[in-house]
Amino acid sequence: MIDYSDFEKVDIRVGTVVKVEPFPEARKPAFKLHVDFGPAIGVRKTSAQVTVHYTPETLTGRQVAAVVNFPPRQIGKFMSEILVLGFPDENGAVVLIHPDLPVPNGGKLF
């Protein structure tokens, strides 16, 4: 069990994917995502192993949830700044979390 104060430390925000690039250097199939979290946070980038269910075309413009307060992490020659969130399907492939309705970029999960 954790206290609510522990949950409050994790800053989960909504953003819109504005750019998707291939990431052929990744060990497992992945894309480089650029996600816009609005004026207060700006655009942050990450790599995401979401190639089973998504294409660059289906990701661009999609709202996603991400942890924005982890320290940057080096993934090969790429610096990941956020962690996009999802759940595994029955085969372990990532299914992204997103709001049911459009919401302003940068909104905090509560």
C-alpha positions, 0 to 999 in steps of 0.5 A: 500500500502507498499513501496518496502523497506517494501517488501525487509525486507521479506527474501524469499528463495528457498530450497530443502526439505531433510527430512520429519517427521510425527508430530502427536503432532500437533493440525492439521495434519502436517509434520516436514520439514527440508529444505536445503537453501545452505551453507550460510543459511544451513538446517532449520526446520518447521512444515507444514500443507500440508498433504492433497496434499503431502506425505513424499515421494512427499515432499522429494527432492521438492524445496519450497519457504520460509520466512527465517528471521522470529524469531523462533516460538515454536509449541508444543515441536517443534521449527519452524525456517522458514515459507514455503509458499503456496496458499489455494486450493478451499477447503483451503488445502495448495498448496506449491509454488515452482519454475518452473525450478530447481534453486540453494538453497538459491536463494532470491526472487526478 
